[in-house]
């Protein structure tokens, strides 16, 4: 630093002098009385920034007495940053920080404080609307959920969780309507799922719910594709995804498509006891296609085997007796 003032003060008798640093930041003073003790102070812009006490003068070349202003600047920067952060946290500029800043710096900090306040208010509004929407969704109050989640989507359109839940809400409302009203609400739900997936394409749960909604909208190939995507993203739960699809299709009377979904579930986890229900439901789909000839039932291939597999996987399951009854009715025996 060029031009820093170096003040030399003798502490045992009255004696003071000073010098300046040169263009390399070096300083020197000759003719200092021998045998004395001195305090050496570095002053920059009229302010004492560092001080070394108890320096003794000696005969010959004296060791350099250095001031590391980088260390001081670093410490000051840390202190100032702490004051700035406190101002942002409390929305109030302290007197100490105010003295350190130029008018331009103060204006910039005040701008930051205003922006931080706006962000916090926005986040609070988002959290409030989102939490209200999720709670209403869990309580199956779909209209309330739609209103709250729409508000959240306007507050911050870049939140995939908001759009995913909004898709669930619209799908829930659509389930209470028919005709054109059903179609319009489902279209809004599907659009919400699509926005969520666009922002976060690797969320298996969103693909799952989107696929189920597509099935309800009678877009079966697209729904199956989404369920397959969910299964790819989360292989351990693949059989559950396909079973849910089969259940939705069964509920809306799409028996043939439901059978395909239950078969996909079976193929995903053929020997998992938790997936026994897929065999039962698949068996029912096949049994519905049973024909009769000469007083004898002729079920499609695989029907009896599906019920037998259910009994083998879940002998005490809720559909065990019904499966045994179907096996007996179709003229076969129970295998375990």
C-alpha positions in Angstrom: 0.0 0.0 0.0 1.4 3.3 -1.1 1.4 6.3 1.3 0.3 4.5 4.5 1.5 6.5 7.6 3.8 4.6 10.0 3.8 6.3 13.4 6.7 5.5 15.8 6.0 6.3 19.5 8.6 5.8 22.2 7.0 4.6 25.4 9.7 5.2 28.0 10.4 8.9 27.1 8.6 11.5 25.0 9.7 10.9 21.4 7.5 10.5 18.3 8.1 10.4 14.6 6.5 9.0 11.4 7.2 8.0 7.9 5.3 6.8 4.8 5.3 3.6 2.8 6.7 3.7 -0.8 5.2 2.4 -4.0 6.1 -1.2 -2.9 4.5 -0.8 0.5 7.9 -0.6 2.2 8.9 1.9 4.9 12.2 2.8 6.7 13.2 5.2 9.5 16.8 5.9 10.4 18.2 7.5 13.5 15.9 5.9 16.0 17.3 6.2 19.5 19.0 3.0 20.8 17.7 1.1 23.8 14.2 2.4 23.7 10.8 0.7 23.5 8.4 1.7 20.8 4.8 1.3 19.7 4.5 1.3 15.9 1.1 2.1 14.4 -0.1 1.8 10.7 -2.5 4.5 9.7 -4.6 4.5 6.5 -6.8 7.4 5.5 -6.5 9.0 9.0 -7.5 5.8 10.7 -5.3 3.5 12.8 -5.6 0.1 11.3 -2.9 -1.9 13.1 -0.5 -1.6 15.9 2.6 -3.4 17.2 3.8 -2.8 20.8 7.0 -3.2 22.7 9.5 -3.1 19.8 13.1 -2.5 20.9 15.7 -0.5 18.9 19.0 -2.2 18.4 22.4 -1.4 17.0 22.8 -2.2 13.3 20.1 -3.4 10.9 16.8 -3.8 12.6 14.5 -6.7 11.6 11.6 -5.6 9.5 8.4 -4.8 11.4 5.6 -5.7 9.0 1.8 -5.0 8.9 -0.3 -7.6 7.1 -3.3 -5.5 5.9 -4.7 -8.4 3.9 -5.4 -10.1 7.2 -7.1 -7.0 8.6 -9.2 -6.5 5.4 -10.3 -10.1 5.5 -11.3 -9.8 9.2 -13.1 -6.6 8.4 -14.9 -8.2 5.5 -16.1 -11.1 7.7 -17.4 -8.6 10.3 -19.1 -6.5 7.7 -20.7 -9.5 6.0 -22.1 -10.5 9.4 -23.5 -7.1 9.8 -25.0 -7.2 6.3 -26.6 -10.6 7.1 -28.0 -9.3 10.4 -29.5 -6.4 8.5 -31.1 -8.8 6.0 -32.4 -11.0 8.8 -33.8 -8.1 10.9 -34.7 -5.7 8.1 -32.7 -3.0 10.0 -29.3 -1.5 9.3 -27.2 -1.0 12.4 -25.4 2.2 13.2 -22.1 0.5 12.9 -22.8 -0.8 9.4 -24.4 2.5 8.4 -21.1 4.3 9.2 -19.1 1.9 7.0 -21.2 2.2 3.9 -21.3 4.8 1.1 -24.7 6.1 0.1 -24.6 3.8 -3.0 -23.8 0.7 -0.9 -26.6 1.6 1.5 -29.1 1.9 -1.4 -28.0 -1.5 -2.7 -28.4 -3.1 0.7 -31.9 -1.6 1.1 -32.8 -3.0 -2.3 -31.6 -6.4 -1.2 -33.7 -6.1 2.0 -36.8 -5.3 0.0 -36.2 -8.2 -2.3 -35.6 -10.5 0.7 -38.9 -9.4 2.3 -40.7 -10.0 -1.0 -39.2 -13.5 -1.3 -40.2 -14.4 2.3 -43.8 -13.1 1.8 -44.0 -15.1 -1.4 -42.7 -18.3 0.2 -45.1 -17.9 3.1 -48.0 -17.4 0.7 -46.9 -20.5 -1.3 -46.6 -22.7 1.8 -49.9 -21.6 3.2 -51.8 -22.3 -0.1 -50.0 -25.5 -0.8 -50.5 -26.9 2.7 -54.2 -26.0 2.6 -54.6 -27.7 -0.8 -52.8 -30.9 0.3 -54.9 -31.1 3.5 -58.1 -30.6 1.5 -57.0 -33.2 -1.0 -56.4 -35.7 1.8 -59.9 -35.0 3.1 -61.3 -35.5 -0.4 -62.5 -31.9 -0.5 -61.5 -31.6 -4.1 -63.1 -28.2 -4.9 -61.3 -26.6 -1.9 -58.0 -28.3 -3.0 -58.3 -27.0 -6.5 -58.9 -23.4 -5.3 -55.9 -23.5 -2.9 -53.5 -25.2 -5.3 -54.5 -22.9 -8.2 -53.5 -20.1 -5.9 -50.2 -21.8 -5.1 -49.5 -22.3 -8.8 -50.0 -18.6 -9.5 -47.8 -17.6 -6.5 -44.9 -19.8 -7.8 -45.5 -21.6 -11.2 -42.1 -23.4 -10.9 -43.0 -25.9 -8.2 -43.6 -29.4 -9.7 -45.2 -30.7 -6.4 -47.9 -28.0 -6.7 -48.8 -29.1 -10.3 -48.8 -32.8 -9.3 -51.2 -32.2 -6.5 -53.3 -29.9 -8.6 -53.6 -32.8 -11.1 -54.8 -35.0 -8.3 -57.4 -32.4 -7.2 -58.8 -31.9 -10.7 -59.0 -35.6 -11.2 -60.9 -35.9 -7.9 -63.4 -33.3 -8.9 -63.9 -34.8 -12.3 -64.8 -38.1 -10.6 -67.9 -36.4 -9.3 -69.0 -35.1 -12.7 -70.2 -36.6 -16.0 -70.2 -35.6 -19.7 -68.7 -32.4 -20.7 -67.9 -31.3 -17.2 -66.0 -34.5 -16.6 -64.0 -34.0 -19.8 -63.2 -30.4 -19.0 -61.9 -31.1 -15.5 -59.9 -34.1 -16.6 -58.3 -32.0 -19.3 -57.2 -29.5 -16.6 -55.9 -32.4 -14.4 -53.9 -33.9 -17.3 -52.4 -30.5 -18.1 -51.3 -30.1 -14.5 -49.6 -33.5 -14.5 -47.8 -32.7 -17.7 -46.4 -29.4 -16.3 -45.2 -31.3 -13.2 -43.5 -34.0 -15.3 -41.9 -31.4 -17.5 -40.3 -29.8 -14.5 -39.4 -33.1 -12.8 -39.5 -36.0 -15.3 -38.0 -38.6 -12.9 -40.9 -38.5 -10.3 -42.4 -42.0 -10.4 -45.5 -41.0 -8.3 -46.5 -38.3 -10.7 -46.2 -40.6 -13.7 -48.3 -43.2 -11.8 -51.1 -40.7 -11.1 -50.9 -39.3 -14.6 -51.3 -42.7 -16.0 -54.3 -43.5 -13.8 -55.9 -40.2 -14.9 -55.3 -41.0 -18.5 -57.0 -44.4 -18.0 -60.0 -42.6 -16.5 -60.1 -40.3 -19.5 -60.2 -43.5 -21.7 -56.7 -42.8 -23.1 -55.6 -46.4 -22.4 -52.4 -46.7 -24.5 -51.1 -43.4 -23.1 -52.1 -44.4 -19.5 -50.3 -47.7 -19.9 -47.2 -45.9 -21.2 -47.1 -43.6 -18.1 -47.5 -46.6 -15.8 -44.7 -48.4 -17.5 -42.6 -45.2 -17.1 -43.4 -45.1 -13.4 -42.4 -48.8 -13.1 -39.1 -48.1 -14.8 -38.3 -45.3 -12.4 -39.3 -47.4 -9.4 -39.0 -51.1 -10.3 -39.8 -52.5 -6.8 -43.3 -50.9 -7.0 -44.0 -51.8 -10.6 -46.6 -54.5 -9.8 -48.5 -52.0 -7.6 -48.6 -49.4 -10.4 -50.0 -52.0 -12.9 -52.5 -53.3 -10.3 -53.8 -49.8 -9.7 -54.3 -49.3 -13.4 -56.2 -52.6 -13.6 -58.4 -51.5 -10.7 -59.2 -48.2 -12.4 -60.1 -49.9 -15.7 -62.2 -52.4 -13.9 -64.2 -49.7 -12.1 -65.0 -48.0 -15.4 -66.0 -51.2 -17.1 -62.9 -51.7 -19.3 -62.6 -55.4 -18.5 -60.3 -56.4 -21.4 -57.9 -53.5 -20.8 -58.0 -54.3 -17.0 -57.0 -57.8 -17.7 -53.9 -56.6 -19.6 -52.9 -54.4 -16.7 -53.3 -57.2 -14.1 -51.2 -59.5 -16.4 -48.5 -56.8 -16.4 -48.6 -56.7 -12.6 -48.3 -60.5 -12.4 -45.3 -60.4 -14.8 -43.6 -57.7 -12.7 -43.7 -59.8 -9.5 -44.9 -63.3 -10.2 -44.1 -64.9 -6.8 -44.6 -62.0 -4.5 -47.3 -62.7 -1.9 -48.0 -59.0 -1.8 -49.1 -59.3 -5.4 -51.5 -62.2 -4.9 -54.5 -60.0 -5.6 -53.4 -59.5 -9.2 -53.9 -63.2 -9.8 -57.4 -63.1 -8.3 -58.4 -60.1 -10.4 -56.8 -61.5 -13.5 -58.7 -64.7 -12.9 -62.0 -62.9 -12.6 -61.3 -61.1 -15.9 -60.7 -64.5 -17.6 -63.6 -66.2 -15.8 -66.0 -63.6 -17.3 -65.1 -65.0 -20.7 -66.0 -68.6 -19.7 -68.3 -70.5 -22.1 -70.5 -73.5 -21.5 -70.8 -76.6 -23.7 -72.7 -79.8 -22.9 -73.2 -78.6 -19.3 -69.5 -78.1 -18.7 -67.8 -74.8 -18.1 -64.9 -74.0 -20.5 -62.8 -71.1 -19.1 -60.0 -69.4 -21.1 -56.6 -70.9 -20.6 -54.9 -69.6 -17.4 -58.1 -69.0 -15.6 -58.0 -71.8 -13.1 -54.2 -71.4 -12.8 -54.7 -67.7 -11.7 -57.0 -68.7 -8.9 -54.8 -71.6 -7.9 -51.8 -69.2 -7.7 -53.7 -66.8 -5.5 -54.4 -69.6 -3.0 -50.8 -70.7 -3.1 -49.5 -67.2 -2.4 -52.2 -66.1 0.1 -53.9 -69.2 1.6 -55.5 -67.0 4.3 -56.0 -64.0 2.1 -59.4 -62.1 1.7 -60.0 -63.8 -1.7 -58.8 -67.3 -0.7 -62.3 -68.8 -0.3 -63.7 -67.0 -3.3 -60.8 -68.4 -5.3 -61.4 -71.9 -4.1 -65.1 -71.5 -5.0 -64.2 -70.4 -8.5 -61.8 -73.3 -8.9 -64.5 -75.8 -7.8 -67.1 -74.1 -10.0 -64.8 -74.4 -13.0 -64.4 -78.1 -12.3 -60.8 -78.2 -11.1 -59.1 -78.8 -7.8 -57.2 -76.6 -5.5 -53.4 -76.8 -5.8 -51.1 -75.6 -3.0 
